[in-house]
Amino acid sequence: MRVSQFVARSANLIGPGWVWMSLRAPTCLICVSDEVDLLLRDNDFDTIPSDVRDALIAHRVIVEQTADREVLDLQLANRRDVESSDTLVRTVFVSADCPLGCNSPTAGGYCGQSHRRERMLSDSSAFAAVLDEVKEALRSHHRRLDWGYFGGEPLLALDTVLAFQESLRELCQGQAVALDASVTTSGLHLTTRTVRALVEAGIRRFDITLDGRAAVHDARRPTKSGRGTFDSILTNIKNICEDSRCNDVAVAIRMNVDGRNADEALPLLEELIAERIVPRCEFYVAPVHNWSGHVAEWTADREAVARVEMSVLRRLSRISLPVLLPHPRPTPCVATNPNAKVISHAGDAHRCTQVPLTRAEYSGSGLVQLRTRAWADQWDSKVSSGAVPCLRCHLLPVCGGACPKDWEAGMPPCPTYKFNLQDRIALQWVLTQSRWTGDSP
């Protein structure tokens, strides 16, 4: 027996002992005494009381396998999960244009896209080809179609989105497949009329970005003409929250964080709470990363973002039950998922959402696309061979290596929870015990 590679632990903040967790079963936390914690770290399993040892085995903290066999077992389980998946994933860039100027060095400067006034039309050959492809890809074992509208700004092609929804709903109903459709949008065009049309068409989730309170957000995400966008977006989000027709619609608000706006996260969250937008809407922070090769200067310090993220999670835990612990994932991203594709506005198939609309794609070199495809196809062997330092990482079950493209570019994409997982475990244990006892955390 041995302690699993895939474990993490944290001090118990509300009593004696230590809280252990397996990254292969992260919903199961187990608190042990200081004595048992020491025995675990010394691999002295015979001295641990048998009932405690049995619980630790059941929680996958203690395993029978060798280190190599444990990793192989994880990889085999991931492959089985991928092969047996009943979900088909498609992300469609219906528009190559965007009203925002956050790809400009004078504004946010971190967006890696290069925009054009082009979009996919509902009567185009590209539109028909996308529908034909998904009809061909759906198999008898599929029970869910995960369909995302992306861009650019997808709502600049609203007619195309609605036309897709009409066709997809008919297709899915005919094959007994659930359609989960979402829109990733700036939020600028989410007027009440537009939202109601989208909800009636079957859209059930909106992902919207706010990069801080008004002054900071408007400096980073203005329109291309320089006009602020915060007030309009906030009004649109409030209208969704207050519209009874949107009660079943999920809204996630993302804040892109780097060194220039990290201190805005909590003030923005407090404003959203005061406006009664959170906890009705999800709120989370994400690090800015160098996704197109020209914004390296704005790439976020992930340890710093992890600290910001933890302060946000602590605040959210006072009003809701935020998701604190990462969950196992058989593939790290859409690029390594054989059941997923990314489709550009021209109908071209890609493997990664960071490839369409980038300068490399428009240059015609195809370099990013080819490299992304090669790394994605060889990802398991890259991990197994040590080409990336993930094989012996305790986070492998929940991270999977994160982003092949970033590793290939020499930018380690380790997730923020690498730097705050102990704090997450501690907070989750406090919240769990508070629910059981009825005490406030």
Backbone torsions as a table, in degrees:
resi	resn	phi	psi	omega
1	MET	NA	155.9	179.0
2	ARG	-156.5	160.6	172.5
3	VAL	-73.8	132.4	-178.1
4	SER	-58.9	149.0	171.8
5	GLN	-64.3	-30.3	-168.7
6	PHE	-97.9	55.0	179.2
7	VAL	-127.8	161.0	172.9
8	ALA	-144.5	158.1	-178.2
9	ARG	-143.3	158.7	178.3
10	SER	-150.1	153.1	175.8
11	ALA	-64.9	145.1	174.8
12	ASN	-79.4	115.8	-174.9
13	LEU	-81.6	-10.5	-175.6
14	ILE	-120.5	18.2	178.8
15	GLY	173.9	-174.8	178.8
16	PRO	-74.2	162.4	173.1
17	GLY	97.6	-173.1	-176.3
18	TRP	-131.9	144.6	-180.0
19	VAL	-101.8	123.8	-179.9
20	TRP	-110.7	152.8	179.9
21	MET	-149.1	139.6	170.9
22	SER	-93.0	133.1	178.0
23	LEU	-71.6	-9.4	174.5
24	ARG	-90.4	-12.2	177.0
25	ALA	-144.5	64.3	-169.6
26	PRO	-72.5	-5.3	175.9
27	THR	-84.6	-6.7	-176.9
28	CYS	-108.1	106.0	176.2
29	LEU	-102.8	144.8	178.3
30	ILE	-136.3	129.1	-179.8
31	CYS	-101.2	128.3	179.9
32	VAL	-120.9	161.4	179.5
33	SER	-70.6	165.8	176.5
34	ASP	-59.0	-36.4	-178.7
35	GLU	-66.3	-45.7	179.4
36	VAL	-66.4	-38.1	177.5
37	ASP	-57.7	-43.6	179.4
38	LEU	-66.4	-41.0	178.2
39	LEU	-63.1	-39.2	177.2
40	LEU	-60.8	-46.7	-177.0
41	ARG	-70.4	-21.2	176.0
42	ASP	-93.6	1.4	-177.6
43	ASN	58.9	31.8	178.4
44	ASP	-98.7	78.2	-172.5
45	PHE	-79.4	-27.3	-177.4
46	ASP	-66.1	-26.8	-177.4
47	THR	-83.4	-17.2	179.1
48	ILE	-70.6	133.1	177.3
49	PRO	-52.1	140.6	-170.7
50	SER	-59.9	-37.9	-178.6
51	ASP	-68.5	-35.9	177.3
52	VAL	-70.3	-42.7	179.0
53	ARG	-61.3	-41.5	178.7
54	ASP	-62.7	-39.5	178.5
55	ALA	-66.1	-38.8	178.9
56	LEU	-66.6	-35.4	175.6
57	ILE	-67.6	-43.4	179.3
58	ALA	-62.9	-31.9	179.6
59	HIS	-86.3	3.6	179.3
60	ARG	64.6	22.6	172.6
61	VAL	-77.8	-42.2	173.4
62	ILE	-103.7	134.8	-179.5
63	VAL	-131.1	159.3	178.4
64	GLU	-88.9	-23.7	-171.0
65	GLN	-73.3	156.4	168.7
66	THR	-70.4	167.2	-179.4
67	ALA	-60.1	-44.2	-179.3
68	ASP	-65.4	-41.9	-178.0
69	ARG	-67.8	-34.4	179.4
70	GLU	-65.1	-41.7	177.7
71	VAL	-65.7	-44.1	179.2
72	LEU	-61.9	-41.0	178.3
73	ASP	-60.5	-41.4	177.0
74	LEU	-63.0	-46.1	-178.6
75	GLN	-63.3	-40.7	178.8
76	LEU	-66.3	-40.2	178.3
77	ALA	-63.9	-39.9	178.4
78	ASN	-63.7	-41.7	179.5
79	ARG	-64.6	-40.0	177.8
80	ARG	-63.4	-41.3	179.7
81	ASP	-63.2	-40.9	179.6
82	VAL	-66.3	-46.2	-177.4
83	GLU	-66.0	-30.4	-177.6
84	SER	-97.2	3.0	-177.0
85	SER	-59.2	137.6	178.7
86	ASP	-100.4	13.8	-176.5
87	THR	-115.8	128.1	173.1
88	LEU	-101.1	134.7	-174.4
89	VAL	-119.6	128.3	175.4
90	ARG	-136.5	133.9	174.4
91	THR	-120.0	123.5	-172.8
92	VAL	-118.1	123.7	173.1
93	PHE	-85.4	92.1	-176.5
94	VAL	-78.3	-17.0	179.5
95	SER	-135.4	141.0	174.9
96	ALA	-99.1	3.4	-177.1
97	ASP	-108.3	161.3	177.7
98	CYS	-153.9	138.0	-179.4
99	PRO	-77.8	-13.6	-175.1
100	LEU	-89.0	156.5	-178.8
101	GLY	-112.7	30.1	-177.5
102	CYS	-76.5	0.6	170.5
103	ASN	-93.8	3.3	179.9
104	SER	-91.3	136.6	178.2
105	PRO	-59.7	-22.1	-180.0
106	THR	-81.8	-10.5	178.9
107	ALA	-116.8	-128.5	-177.9
108	GLY	-63.2	-42.3	176.0
109	GLY	75.2	-1.8	-172.7
110	TYR	-102.0	-11.9	-179.5
111	CYS	-74.6	129.4	-176.5
112	GLY	-90.9	8.0	-176.3
113	GLN	-89.2	152.8	172.1
114	SER	-117.8	114.9	-169.5
115	HIS	-93.2	150.5	175.1
116	ARG	-136.9	153.8	178.8
117	ARG	-82.1	68.5	-179.5
118	GLU	-136.4	147.5	176.4
119	ARG	-151.9	164.1	176.8
120	MET	-83.2	125.5	179.4
121	LEU	-93.9	148.3	-176.0
122	SER	-69.7	-17.5	177.8
123	ASP	-104.3	16.5	-177.4
124	SER	-89.2	161.9	176.1
125	SER	-66.4	-30.8	178.6
126	ALA	-63.9	-44.3	178.5
127	PHE	-58.7	-48.8	180.0
128	ALA	-62.5	-38.2	-178.7
129	ALA	-67.2	-37.3	178.1
130	VAL	-63.4	-45.3	178.6
131	LEU	-63.7	-41.3	178.7
132	ASP	-62.4	-39.9	-178.7
133	GLU	-64.6	-43.4	-177.8
134	VAL	-71.4	-33.4	175.0
135	LYS	-61.5	-40.7	179.7
136	GLU	-70.6	-35.6	-175.2
137	ALA	-76.3	-30.0	-179.3
138	LEU	-66.3	127.7	-179.9
139	ARG	-115.6	172.0	-175.7
140	SER	-63.9	-25.8	-178.2
141	HIS	-84.4	-10.1	-179.9
142	HIS	-73.5	133.7	178.6
143	ARG	-121.4	-5.6	-176.1
144	ARG	-149.0	136.6	173.0
145	LEU	-115.1	112.3	178.3
146	ASP	-92.8	107.6	-171.1
147	TRP	-120.7	119.4	-178.8
148	GLY	-118.2	137.4	174.7
149	TYR	-98.8	128.4	-171.6
150	PHE	-135.8	179.6	178.6
151	GLY	-169.1	-153.3	22.4
152	GLY	39.9	-164.9	176.5
153	GLU	-108.1	107.1	-175.8
154	PRO	-63.2	-25.4	-177.4
155	LEU	-76.2	-6.1	169.0
156	LEU	-73.7	-10.5	175.0
157	ALA	-123.1	48.2	-175.8
158	LEU	-57.4	-42.9	-179.7
159	ASP	-58.9	-37.7	179.4
160	THR	-69.1	-40.8	176.7
161	VAL	-58.9	-47.5	-178.9
162	LEU	-65.4	-36.4	178.4
163	ALA	-67.4	-41.3	175.5
164	PHE	-59.3	-46.2	-177.2
165	GLN	-60.2	-40.7	178.9
166	GLU	-61.6	-45.4	-178.3
167	SER	-70.3	-40.6	-177.1
168	LEU	-69.0	-38.5	179.4
169	ARG	-64.5	-39.9	176.8
170	GLU	-64.2	-43.6	179.8
171	LEU	-62.3	-48.0	-175.9
172	CYS	-68.1	-38.4	177.9
173	GLN	-63.0	-37.3	-179.9
174	GLY	-69.6	-22.7	-177.8
175	GLN	-113.1	10.9	179.7
176	ALA	56.5	44.5	179.0
177	VAL	-114.4	132.5	177.1
178	ALA	-77.3	133.9	178.8
179	LEU	-103.7	116.9	175.0
180	ASP	-109.0	102.9	-174.2
181	ALA	-111.6	137.1	-178.9
182	SER	-137.6	160.6	178.4
183	VAL	-128.0	125.2	171.8
184	THR	-97.0	117.1	-168.2
185	THR	-143.5	156.6	172.9
186	SER	-66.3	-24.5	-176.7
187	GLY	90.6	-8.1	-176.2
188	LEU	-65.7	-32.8	-176.6
189	HIS	-101.5	11.8	-178.4
190	LEU	-84.6	60.5	175.6
191	THR	-68.8	164.1	-179.4
192	THR	-57.1	-42.7	-179.7
193	ARG	-62.2	-43.9	-179.3
194	THR	-67.0	-44.4	179.9
195	VAL	-59.4	-45.2	-178.5
196	ARG	-64.5	-37.5	177.1
197	ALA	-64.5	-40.8	-179.7
198	LEU	-69.6	-41.8	179.5
199	VAL	-65.1	-41.9	177.6
200	GLU	-62.7	-29.9	179.5
201	ALA	-82.5	-4.9	174.8
202	GLY	108.0	7.4	176.1
203	ILE	-72.4	132.9	-175.6
204	ARG	-124.1	5.4	178.1
205	ARG	-155.7	138.6	173.0
206	PHE	-122.0	133.1	174.2
207	ASP	-112.1	120.0	-170.7
208	ILE	-127.5	147.4	-179.6
209	THR	-111.7	131.1	167.5
210	LEU	-129.1	126.3	-174.2
211	ASP	-100.6	17.4	-179.5
212	GLY	145.7	-173.3	174.4
213	ARG	-69.6	178.9	-167.7
214	ALA	-50.7	-52.6	-173.9
215	ALA	-62.1	-44.8	-177.8
216	VAL	-72.0	-47.2	178.9
217	HIS	-58.1	-46.0	-176.8
218	ASP	-65.8	-28.4	177.0
219	ALA	-73.8	-29.4	-176.9
220	ARG	-95.0	-31.1	-173.6
221	ARG	-133.4	57.8	175.2
222	PRO	-80.9	173.3	169.6
223	THR	-69.6	168.4	179.3
224	LYS	-64.5	-19.2	176.5
225	SER	-89.6	-2.0	176.8
226	GLY	97.1	3.6	-178.3
227	ARG	-80.3	142.2	177.8
228	GLY	-66.2	154.0	-176.1
229	THR	-125.4	-11.4	-171.8
230	PHE	-58.7	-51.9	-174.2
231	ASP	-60.0	-41.9	179.9
232	SER	-65.4	-42.6	-179.2
233	ILE	-66.3	-44.4	-180.0
234	LEU	-61.1	-41.9	177.5
235	THR	-60.7	-43.0	179.9
236	ASN	-63.2	-40.3	178.7
237	ILE	-65.8	-43.6	178.7
238	LYS	-59.9	-40.6	179.7
239	ASN	-63.8	-37.6	176.4
240	ILE	-63.0	-45.2	-178.0
241	CYS	-62.4	-31.5	-175.4
242	GLU	-92.7	-7.4	-176.4
243	ASP	-89.9	116.8	-178.1
244	SER	-62.4	-23.1	178.4
245	ARG	-71.0	-12.4	-177.3
246	CYS	-107.2	16.0	-176.4
247	ASN	-59.4	-30.9	-177.9
248	ASP	-97.0	10.0	-178.1
249	VAL	-98.0	128.5	177.4
250	ALA	-87.8	141.5	176.2
251	VAL	-129.5	126.9	176.6
252	ALA	-116.1	129.2	178.3
253	ILE	-107.9	119.4	-177.7
254	ARG	-105.7	137.1	173.3
255	MET	-115.4	116.0	176.6
256	ASN	-78.8	123.0	-170.6
257	VAL	-115.9	132.7	166.2
258	ASP	-139.3	-170.1	-175.5
259	GLY	-65.1	-15.6	-175.9
260	ARG	-85.8	-19.9	-175.8
261	ASN	-134.6	13.2	-175.8
262	ALA	-58.6	-34.1	-177.9
263	ASP	-79.1	3.6	178.7
264	GLU	-92.3	-11.8	-171.7
265	ALA	-61.7	-52.8	-178.5
266	LEU	-66.9	-44.0	176.1
267	PRO	-59.5	-39.2	176.7
268	LEU	-63.9	-45.5	179.6
269	LEU	-59.1	-42.9	179.3
270	GLU	-62.0	-38.4	177.9
271	GLU	-65.6	-40.7	179.5
272	LEU	-67.1	-34.8	175.9
273	ILE	-67.8	-43.9	179.9
274	ALA	-61.8	-32.9	179.4
275	GLU	-83.8	1.9	-178.9
276	ARG	61.6	29.7	174.6
277	ILE	-86.9	-42.7	172.7
278	VAL	-103.6	133.4	14.2
279	PRO	-92.8	7.6	175.4
280	ARG	-54.2	-39.2	178.0
281	CYS	-107.1	147.2	173.8
282	GLU	-72.4	145.7	175.3
283	PHE	-133.6	132.1	177.6
284	TYR	-151.4	160.9	178.1
285	VAL	-111.4	151.7	179.8
286	ALA	-142.6	141.4	-178.4
287	PRO	-73.9	138.6	170.5
288	VAL	-67.8	135.5	179.5
289	HIS	-132.7	160.4	-174.3
290	ASN	-84.9	85.5	-169.2
291	TRP	-92.0	-5.3	-179.9
292	SER	-133.6	5.5	175.2
293	GLY	88.9	-2.7	-177.3
294	HIS	-120.6	3.5	-178.1
295	VAL	-123.3	33.6	-177.2
296	ALA	-59.2	-31.2	-177.4
297	GLU	-66.0	-21.1	-179.3
298	TRP	-101.9	3.9	179.1
299	THR	-61.0	131.7	-172.7
300	ALA	-77.5	148.9	168.5
301	ASP	-76.5	109.2	-171.7
302	ARG	-67.2	-30.1	175.7
303	GLU	-65.3	-40.5	178.3
304	ALA	-65.9	-41.8	177.7
305	VAL	-63.9	-36.7	178.6
306	ALA	-61.2	-36.3	177.1
307	ARG	-67.9	-42.1	176.2
308	VAL	-61.7	-44.9	-179.3
309	GLU	-58.9	-41.0	-178.6
310	MET	-67.1	-37.9	177.5
311	SER	-65.0	-36.1	176.7
312	VAL	-66.5	-44.4	-178.7
313	LEU	-64.5	-38.1	178.0
314	ARG	-63.8	-41.7	179.2
315	ARG	-66.3	-43.3	179.6
316	LEU	-62.7	-34.0	-177.3
317	SER	-65.8	-14.7	178.2
318	ARG	-81.8	-15.2	-177.1
319	ILE	-127.2	-8.0	-177.0
320	SER	-157.8	-172.0	176.7
321	LEU	-117.8	84.0	-178.1
322	PRO	-68.3	154.9	174.8
323	VAL	-74.4	115.8	-174.4
324	LEU	-103.8	-34.9	-171.7
325	LEU	-103.7	133.5	178.8
326	PRO	-67.8	148.8	-177.6
327	HIS	-108.6	151.6	179.2
328	PRO	-58.7	144.1	178.4
329	ARG	-140.2	126.9	-176.9
330	PRO	-70.8	-23.4	174.9
331	THR	-133.0	145.2	-175.7
332	PRO	-75.1	-24.8	-175.2
333	CYS	-163.0	175.9	-178.7
334	VAL	-64.2	-28.3	-177.1
335	ALA	-64.6	-29.5	-178.2
336	THR	-100.4	4.0	-179.3
337	ASN	-96.8	111.3	-178.9
338	PRO	-66.3	-13.3	178.5
339	ASN	-91.7	6.7	-174.8
340	ALA	-123.2	149.2	172.7
341	LYS	-144.6	152.7	173.9
342	VAL	-116.0	128.1	-175.4
343	ILE	-115.1	127.4	178.9
344	SER	-78.7	171.4	-179.3
345	HIS	-64.5	-20.8	178.0
346	ALA	-89.2	-2.3	178.5
347	GLY	93.4	3.8	179.6
348	ASP	-76.8	141.3	179.2
349	ALA	-89.6	134.3	177.6
350	HIS	-129.6	174.4	179.6
351	ARG	-109.4	-11.6	-170.2
352	CYS	-142.4	138.7	-180.0
353	THR	-70.6	-13.0	179.4
354	GLN	-88.8	4.3	-177.8
355	VAL	-98.6	-51.0	178.3
356	PRO	-59.4	142.2	177.3
357	LEU	74.8	4.7	176.5
358	THR	-83.4	161.1	-179.6
359	ARG	-60.2	-35.3	-179.5
360	ALA	-63.9	-38.3	179.6
361	GLU	-67.6	-44.7	-178.0
362	TYR	-68.4	-25.4	-179.3
363	SER	-70.7	-17.8	179.2
364	GLY	87.7	-0.4	-178.1
365	SER	-72.1	-31.8	-178.2
366	GLY	68.1	10.3	-173.5
367	LEU	-63.6	-47.0	-179.0
368	VAL	-62.8	-43.5	-179.1
369	GLN	-61.4	-46.3	-177.8
370	LEU	-65.6	-42.6	-179.8
371	ARG	-66.7	-41.8	179.3
372	THR	-61.8	-43.6	-179.6
373	ARG	-63.9	-44.3	-178.4
374	ALA	-63.4	-45.5	-179.8
375	TRP	-67.7	-39.1	-179.8
376	ALA	-64.4	-43.5	-179.3
377	ASP	-65.3	-29.8	-175.7
378	GLN	-105.7	17.6	-169.0
379	TRP	-61.8	-45.8	179.8
380	ASP	-57.6	-43.6	-179.5
381	SER	-69.9	-33.1	176.5
382	LYS	-62.6	-44.2	178.9
383	VAL	-66.2	-46.9	-176.4
384	SER	-65.4	-32.4	-177.2
385	SER	-82.5	-9.5	-177.9
386	GLY	86.2	10.5	177.4
387	ALA	-62.4	-26.1	170.8
388	VAL	-126.0	148.2	-172.4
389	PRO	-84.3	50.5	-173.0
390	CYS	-106.7	-20.9	-169.0
391	LEU	-61.0	-37.3	-177.7
392	ARG	-103.3	14.7	178.8
393	CYS	-82.7	138.0	-178.5
394	HIS	-69.6	-15.2	-178.8
395	LEU	-89.2	1.0	-174.3
396	LEU	-52.3	-40.2	-179.0
397	PRO	-64.3	-29.6	-175.3
398	VAL	-103.7	-16.7	-178.5
399	CYS	-107.7	-45.7	178.6
400	GLY	69.8	7.8	-177.7
401	GLY	106.1	-9.4	173.3
402	ALA	69.8	-86.1	-169.5
403	CYS	-134.3	106.4	178.1
404	PRO	-56.7	-38.3	-177.5
405	LYS	-63.1	-42.5	179.8
406	ASP	-68.5	-39.3	176.5
407	TRP	-61.4	-42.1	-179.8
408	GLU	-63.3	-31.8	-179.4
409	ALA	-85.8	1.4	178.4
410	GLY	80.3	23.3	-179.4
411	MET	-120.7	96.5	-178.3
412	PRO	-54.3	121.6	-175.0
413	PRO	-97.0	28.5	-175.6
414	CYS	-53.5	136.1	-176.0
415	PRO	-69.3	158.8	-178.1
416	THR	-62.9	-29.1	-178.7
417	TYR	-68.7	-9.9	171.2
418	LYS	-60.9	-30.4	-173.3
419	PHE	-102.6	-7.4	179.8
420	ASN	-135.9	17.7	-175.5
421	LEU	-62.9	-38.9	178.6
422	GLN	-59.6	-43.5	178.7
423	ASP	-65.0	-37.3	178.4
424	ARG	-63.6	-44.8	179.4
425	ILE	-61.4	-45.4	-179.1
426	ALA	-60.1	-44.8	-179.6
427	LEU	-67.5	-40.4	178.5
428	GLN	-61.3	-40.1	179.5
429	TRP	-65.1	-42.2	177.9
430	VAL	-59.9	-47.3	-178.9
431	LEU	-64.8	-39.7	179.2
432	THR	-62.6	-47.7	-179.2
433	GLN	-67.2	-33.7	178.7
434	SER	-65.7	-38.8	178.0
435	ARG	-64.6	-38.0	-178.8
436	TRP	-69.7	-37.7	-175.6
437	THR	-92.4	-15.8	-177.4
438	GLY	83.8	5.5	178.9
439	ASP	-83.8	155.4	174.4
440	SER	-78.6	140.2	179.3
441	PRO	-68.0	NA	NA
